[in-house]
């Protein structure tokens, strides 16, 4: 499986989708990532804001 590389800005925007009320499953399906990846990103980038 090809590994996708997401920039920090893309990761932060994906995390903000969840904060706006969308479900994690829906976001993960749309972007082709696993739930575990989403929660790892949330732990690492959770407090950041996109520029």
C-alpha beads as a LAMMPS data file, in Angstrom:
LAMMPS data file: protein, C-alpha beads

51 atoms
50 bonds

1 atom types
1 bond types

-500.0 500.0 xlo xhi
-500.0 500.0 ylo yhi
-500.0 500.0 zlo zhi

Masses

1 110.0

Atoms # bond

1 1 1 0.000 0.000 0.000
2 1 1 1.313 3.436 -0.907
3 1 1 2.052 5.686 2.021
4 1 1 0.472 9.123 1.751
5 1 1 2.336 12.141 2.975
6 1 1 0.244 14.883 4.498
7 1 1 1.626 18.299 5.381
8 1 1 1.082 19.712 8.859
9 1 1 -1.431 22.201 7.432
10 1 1 -3.442 19.368 5.857
11 1 1 -3.383 17.372 9.092
12 1 1 -4.601 20.364 11.109
13 1 1 -7.423 21.001 8.629
14 1 1 -8.476 17.333 8.859
15 1 1 -8.534 17.581 12.670
16 1 1 -10.616 20.759 12.478
17 1 1 -13.251 18.881 10.437
18 1 1 -13.833 16.662 13.453
19 1 1 -14.070 19.668 15.748
20 1 1 -16.782 21.121 13.504
21 1 1 -18.976 18.089 14.122
22 1 1 -18.150 15.468 11.483
23 1 1 -17.599 11.891 12.585
24 1 1 -14.116 10.397 12.727
25 1 1 -15.145 7.410 10.599
26 1 1 -16.461 9.699 7.843
27 1 1 -13.302 11.832 7.814
28 1 1 -10.997 8.796 7.780
29 1 1 -12.895 7.211 4.911
30 1 1 -12.779 10.432 2.899
31 1 1 -9.010 10.925 3.313
32 1 1 -7.954 7.272 3.216
33 1 1 -6.478 7.086 6.722
34 1 1 -7.114 4.746 9.626
35 1 1 -8.779 5.667 12.899
36 1 1 -5.461 5.015 14.661
37 1 1 -3.681 7.485 12.388
38 1 1 -6.332 10.106 13.096
39 1 1 -5.988 9.726 16.860
40 1 1 -2.158 9.742 16.654
41 1 1 -2.362 13.004 14.698
42 1 1 -4.821 14.382 17.244
43 1 1 -2.396 13.620 20.069
44 1 1 0.483 15.265 18.213
45 1 1 -1.199 18.184 16.394
46 1 1 -4.352 18.660 18.483
47 1 1 -3.674 22.157 19.781
48 1 1 -2.347 23.633 16.546
49 1 1 -4.112 26.010 14.181
50 1 1 -3.540 26.329 10.449
51 1 1 -1.963 29.539 9.239

Bonds

1 1 1 2
2 1 2 3
3 1 3 4
4 1 4 5
5 1 5 6
6 1 6 7
7 1 7 8
8 1 8 9
9 1 9 10
10 1 10 11
11 1 11 12
12 1 12 13
13 1 13 14
14 1 14 15
15 1 15 16
16 1 16 17
17 1 17 18
18 1 18 19
19 1 19 20
20 1 20 21
21 1 21 22
22 1 22 23
23 1 23 24
24 1 24 25
25 1 25 26
26 1 26 27
27 1 27 28
28 1 28 29
29 1 29 30
30 1 30 31
31 1 31 32
32 1 32 33
33 1 33 34
34 1 34 35
35 1 35 36
36 1 36 37
37 1 37 38
38 1 38 39
39 1 39 40
40 1 40 41
41 1 41 42
42 1 42 43
43 1 43 44
44 1 44 45
45 1 45 46
46 1 46 47
47 1 47 48
48 1 48 49
49 1 49 50
50 1 50 51
